[in-house]
Amino acid sequence: MNSLYQILKPASGACAPAYYSHTGLTQIESCPRRWWLLHSTYEALSGRYPEPVSSGAMIGSIVHAALERFSVDFSRSGMSEGKPGLKEFRRQFRIREFVREKRRQFLEGASANPRAQVALLGTSVSVDGCISLFKDLVRRSYDQVVLESTITTENDQREKEALAGPRKGEAKGYGTGRDVPCPAVLPEVELRLEDPPVRGKIDLVVTARDGDTLIEYKTGEPRPEHESQSRLYAFLWWSCTGRLARERQLLYPNQDVVRLGRMSRTELEQEGTSLKARVARAKKELESSLPSALIEAERCRSCSVRHLCAEYWTAQETSLSRWTQEAGVPSTPLTSSLEWRDLEIQLVHAQRLAEGFIAHGGPDRTTGQVVCKVPAKFRSSAMDSHEKVRLLSVGLMRDGGGTRVVWSATSEAFWR
């Protein structure tokens, strides 16, 4: 059995990050304990605590990597003078070869993660599906009328100014000591601020004299935090460059472009004040001896480290996500369609079997029984030494006078 499948305690707790990304800050606010458990150090493990890998996350990573490569290569190609250049470059870009290689790399990386279902990922993450998402997002970002008109108008203006000569006293847009090209299409713009200590990478910035456009690619469904991320990026862009975003856009596959509009200086200043307070609260949480566990039924149900969180297994809010051993059978009637929940089983008086165990429910150990045949991947060679096991996403079926545990491809077992 891989040492991962023990209920581990951190050897040393995670420290607060030097710079907070939007994703990291949102995760800490959602549940400080979850972030802390994922980023702490464990004696039996190297690196960050492993998480299950979803097909949606892998598809998103592949498509995002393809968009990044396309944007950077297109920017360097010298063909970015309007729509004809885009079409020609898009024909030349070897998207199928790139996606196929990225898919291979991600699957190879997943094979080193004990919690990743590599076979399932291999069948659910297709090259054609990734290419379809990529093409749709490229079309929506680079072929938008607003971007085409921006490039065309600014190119015309640049030609006129080249003939007339430079204008005296015209201010240039400076970031932290460097020019911001204008007009330009800038992919993968990385920004970092010291106060508050936040960082971010904007997928695409289109600069223009009357304001810039910030664009984010999203491969999943719209979520409120996407707009929050856009506000943070507008603040970062303004703070680092002194330039205002006249437009913020979120691009989702097969959906209309979400246009969020400009943010005024007052709104940007308010965003900065809010960020300082958010970072201060997050830092205070992470510097405590044990960061708070914020219990919420739906969020906890999908938490990838809930097996390490004692509060999850006792909270009333999560009771509907768990089976109960004490009842000997599920607390709700079993039907022909299985429900998948978590189950903690005490093993002190359990009967050990070659491939699992039989545990009795109830305080007198006479109420029913739970029969569990453990898949070889999760089976412990030291069954007699464990006091409990936490089973994630398992089903229960009636089996005579007791209950039998049913496993799925996403079920897991963790021992203490």
FIBA-341042 format. One record per residue (C-alpha): residue number from 1; x, y, z. Coordinates in steps of 0.1 Angstrom, whole numbers, plus 5000, padded with zeros to 4 digits. Example, Ala and Ser with C-alpha at 12.3 -4.5 7.8 and 13.67 -1.06 7.14 Angstrom:
<sites>
   k    x    y    z
   1 5123 4955 5078
   2 5137 4989 5071
</sites>
This chain:
<sites>
   k    x    y    z
   1 5000 5000 5000
   2 5013 5035 4991
   3 5021 5055 5022
   4 4997 5082 5009
   5 4968 5060 5020
   6 4975 5067 5056
   7 4957 5094 5076
   8 4987 5116 5079
   9 4994 5146 5101
  10 5017 5174 5087
  11 5053 5172 5098
  12 5054 5209 5094
  13 5026 5233 5086
  14 5024 5254 5054
  15 5037 5289 5055
  16 5018 5319 5040
  17 5028 5325 5004
  18 5051 5354 4995
  19 5026 5366 4969
  20 4989 5357 4967
  21 4973 5347 4934
  22 4936 5350 4929
  23 4932 5312 4930
  24 4953 5309 4962
  25 4936 5337 4980
  26 4901 5324 4970
  27 4910 5289 4982
  28 4923 5302 5016
  29 4891 5323 5021
  30 4869 5293 5011
  31 4886 5271 5037
  32 4920 5279 5053
  33 4923 5243 5067
  34 4920 5228 5032
  35 4948 5251 5017
  36 4970 5244 5047
  37 4966 5207 5045
  38 4974 5207 5008
  39 5005 5228 5012
  40 5020 5214 5044
  41 5049 5190 5045
  42 5044 5153 5053
  43 5072 5129 5063
  44 5060 5101 5040
  45 5055 5123 5010
  46 5075 5146 4988
  47 5061 5179 4974
  48 5025 5191 4977
  49 4998 5167 4989
  50 4985 5148 4959
  51 4949 5155 4947
  52 4927 5135 4923
  53 4929 5147 4887
  54 4896 5154 4869
  55 4893 5151 4831
  56 4878 5187 4831
  57 4909 5201 4848
  58 4932 5182 4824
  59 4913 5194 4794
  60 4915 5230 4807
  61 4952 5227 4813
  62 4959 5214 4778
  63 4937 5240 4761
  64 4952 5268 4782
  65 4987 5257 4773
  66 4978 5256 4736
  67 4963 5291 4738
  68 4995 5303 4756
  69 5018 5289 4729
  70 4996 5302 4701
  71 4994 5337 4715
  72 5032 5339 4722
  73 5041 5325 4688
  74 5016 5347 4670
  75 5029 5378 4688
  76 5065 5370 4678
  77 5056 5360 4642
  78 5053 5396 4628
  79 5020 5385 4612
  80 4997 5401 4638
  81 4988 5431 4616
  82 4951 5424 4615
  83 4928 5395 4605
  84 4946 5382 4573
  85 4978 5376 4593
  86 4958 5358 4620
  87 4942 5334 4594
  88 4975 5326 4578
  89 4992 5320 4612
  90 4964 5298 4624
  91 4968 5276 4593
  92 5005 5272 4601
  93 5001 5266 4638
  94 5004 5228 4644
  95 4977 5225 4669
  96 4971 5188 4666
  97 5007 5180 4672
  98 5009 5203 4701
  99 4978 5190 4718
 100 4988 5154 4713
 101 5022 5160 4729
 102 5007 5180 4758
 103 4981 5152 4764
 104 5009 5127 4765
 105 5028 5148 4790
 106 4998 5153 4813
 107 4990 5116 4813
 108 5026 5108 4821
 109 5025 5132 4850
 110 4992 5118 4862
 111 5007 5083 4862
 112 5030 5094 4890
 113 5000 5105 4911
 114 4985 5076 4931
 115 4952 5094 4932
 116 4948 5099 4895
 117 4927 5075 4874
 118 4950 5074 4844
 119 4929 5049 4824
 120 4898 5070 4829
 121 4916 5102 4820
 122 4930 5085 4788
 123 4895 5077 4776
 124 4878 5110 4786
 125 4904 5135 4774
 126 4904 5134 4736
 127 4927 5153 4713
 128 4898 5163 4690
 129 4878 5177 4720
 130 4908 5198 4731
 131 4913 5211 4696
 132 4876 5221 4693
 133 4878 5241 4725
 134 4910 5258 4714
 135 4897 5268 4680
 136 4865 5283 4695
 137 4885 5304 4721
 138 4910 5316 4695
 139 4882 5327 4672
 140 4864 5345 4701
 141 4895 5363 4713
 142 4914 5373 4681
 143 4885 5376 4657
 144 4864 5399 4679
 145 4853 5430 4662
 146 4866 5451 4691
 147 4901 5437 4688
 148 4902 5439 4650
 149 4890 5475 4650
 150 4915 5484 4677
 151 4944 5469 4658
 152 4933 5485 4625
 153 4927 5519 4639
 154 4959 5520 4659
 155 4979 5508 4629
 156 4965 5536 4607
 157 4972 5561 4634
 158 5008 5548 4638
 159 5014 5552 4601
 160 5002 5588 4601
 161 5024 5596 4631
 162 5054 5580 4615
 163 5050 5604 4585
 164 5044 5634 4608
 165 5073 5626 4631
 166 5072 5622 4670
 167 5051 5646 4691
 168 5070 5665 4718
 169 5061 5659 4754
 170 5039 5628 4748
 171 5040 5606 4779
 172 5048 5569 4775
 173 5031 5542 4795
 174 5056 5528 4820
 175 5052 5497 4841
 176 5078 5489 4868
 177 5106 5505 4847
 178 5096 5492 4813
 179 5076 5505 4784
 180 5042 5490 4777
 181 5039 5487 4739
 182 5009 5505 4724
 183 4991 5495 4703
 184 4999 5458 4708
 185 4984 5424 4715
 186 5003 5411 4746
 187 4998 5374 4756
 188 5004 5359 4791
 189 5012 5392 4809
 190 5027 5384 4843
 191 5023 5410 4870
 192 5034 5412 4907
 193 5028 5438 4933
 194 5045 5443 4967
 195 5017 5461 4985
 196 4994 5442 4988
 197 5016 5412 4978
 198 4995 5398 4950
 199 5004 5384 4916
 200 4986 5373 4884
 201 4990 5363 4848
 202 4965 5379 4824
 203 4958 5357 4794
 204 4957 5385 4768
 205 4960 5423 4769
 206 4952 5445 4739
 207 4967 5480 4745
 208 4952 5511 4728
 209 4955 5548 4734
 210 4921 5552 4749
 211 4924 5522 4773
 212 4933 5486 4773
 213 4913 5454 4770
 214 4920 5425 4795
 215 4909 5390 4783
 216 4907 5358 4803
 217 4901 5323 4787
 218 4878 5299 4806
 219 4873 5263 4796
 220 4847 5255 4823
 221 4813 5269 4832
 222 4809 5306 4844
 223 4815 5311 4881
 224 4813 5343 4903
 225 4850 5341 4911
 226 4859 5347 4874
 227 4846 5382 4877
 228 4864 5386 4909
 229 4896 5375 4892
 230 4890 5401 4864
 231 4887 5429 4890
 232 4920 5418 4906
 233 4937 5417 4873
 234 4924 5452 4864
 235 4938 5465 4897
 236 4972 5448 4891
 237 4974 5461 4855
 238 4966 5497 4867
 239 4990 5495 4897
 240 5019 5481 4877
 241 5016 5501 4845
 242 4995 5532 4854
 243 4971 5522 4826
 244 4934 5518 4828
 245 4915 5489 4813
 246 4886 5502 4792
 247 4872 5467 4788
 248 4874 5434 4807
 249 4862 5402 4790
 250 4857 5365 4799
 251 4857 5340 4770
 252 4839 5307 4775
 253 4837 5280 4747
 254 4804 5281 4727
 255 4790 5311 4747
 256 4787 5348 4741
 257 4816 5369 4753
 258 4811 5382 4788
 259 4819 5419 4788
 260 4825 5433 4822
 261 4833 5469 4812
 262 4858 5494 4826
 263 4867 5501 4862
 264 4871 5537 4874
 265 4900 5549 4894
 266 4878 5550 4925
 267 4867 5514 4919
 268 4903 5503 4914
 269 4914 5521 4946
 270 4885 5503 4964
 271 4897 5470 4950
 272 4932 5477 4963
 273 4918 5484 4998
 274 4897 5453 4997
 275 4927 5432 4986
 276 4949 5445 5014
 277 4922 5435 5040
 278 4917 5400 5023
 279 4955 5393 5023
 280 4958 5404 5059
 281 4930 5380 5070
 282 4944 5352 5050
 283 4979 5357 5064
 284 4965 5358 5100
 285 4947 5325 5094
 286 4978 5307 5080
 287 5000 5320 5108
 288 4978 5303 5134
 289 4987 5270 5148
 290 4958 5253 5131
 291 4939 5273 5105
 292 4901 5272 5106
 293 4880 5246 5089
 294 4850 5263 5073
 295 4824 5236 5071
 296 4799 5238 5042
 297 4781 5207 5029
 298 4787 5210 4992
 299 4822 5224 4994
 300 4833 5197 5019
 301 4818 5169 4999
 302 4842 5177 4970
 303 4872 5185 4992
 304 4903 5164 4982
 305 4917 5163 5018
 306 4885 5158 5038
 307 4899 5125 5050
 308 4925 5144 5069
 309 4900 5169 5085
 310 4886 5157 5118
 311 4858 5184 5117
 312 4844 5170 5085
 313 4837 5136 5101
 314 4817 5150 5130
 315 4800 5181 5117
 316 4762 5181 5114
 317 4765 5201 5082
 318 4782 5172 5064
 319 4760 5144 5078
 320 4742 5138 5045
 321 4776 5132 5028
 322 4784 5103 5051
 323 4771 5069 5059
 324 4770 5059 5096
 325 4786 5027 5109
 326 4765 5028 5141
 327 4733 5021 5122
 328 4747 4990 5106
 329 4729 5001 5074
 330 4725 5034 5057
 331 4705 5061 5076
 332 4683 5064 5045
 333 4666 5036 5027
 334 4687 5018 5001
 335 4674 5019 4965
 336 4683 5002 4933
 337 4704 5032 4923
 338 4735 5036 4945
 339 4744 5068 4964
 340 4781 5075 4969
 341 4791 5088 5003
 342 4820 5087 5028
 343 4822 5062 5056
 344 4844 5061 5087
 345 4847 5026 5103
 346 4862 5018 5137
 347 4884 4987 5134
 348 4893 4979 5170
 349 4869 4950 5171
 350 4866 4943 5134
 351 4872 4908 5120
 352 4901 4908 5096
 353 4898 4890 5063
 354 4925 4883 5037
 355 4910 4910 5014
 356 4893 4933 5038
 357 4873 4931 5071
 358 4839 4928 5087
 359 4830 4955 5112
 360 4800 4955 5135
 361 4779 4986 5141
 362 4763 4999 5173
 363 4779 5005 5207
 364 4774 4968 5218
 365 4789 4955 5185
 366 4759 4934 5178
 367 4739 4956 5155
 368 4743 4945 5119
 369 4777 4943 5102
 370 4795 4961 5074
 371 4814 4938 5050
 372 4842 4955 5031
 373 4864 4939 5005
 374 4892 4964 4999
 375 4908 4967 4964
 376 4944 4957 4963
 377 4956 4993 4957
 378 4943 5004 4991
 379 4948 4972 5010
 380 4971 4975 5041
 381 4996 4948 5049
 382 4993 4957 5086
 383 4956 4954 5090
 384 4958 4946 5127
 385 4976 4978 5135
 386 4949 5002 5123
 387 4922 5017 5145
 388 4900 5032 5118
 389 4896 5035 5081
 390 4880 5064 5062
 391 4863 5053 5029
 392 4856 5081 5003
 393 4828 5079 4978
 394 4816 5044 4984
 395 4782 5029 4980
 396 4763 5005 5004
 397 4741 4975 4995
 398 4721 4952 5017
 399 4738 4919 5022
 400 4717 4895 5043
 401 4714 4910 5077
 402 4741 4936 5071
 403 4756 4959 5046
 404 4783 4955 5019
 405 4806 4982 5007
 406 4806 4989 4970
 407 4835 5005 4952
 408 4837 5028 4922
 409 4866 5041 4901
 410 4867 5072 4923
 411 4865 5054 4957
 412 4895 5056 4981
 413 4905 5042 5015
 414 4927 5059 5041
 415 4939 5042 5073
 416 4950 5052 5108
</sites>
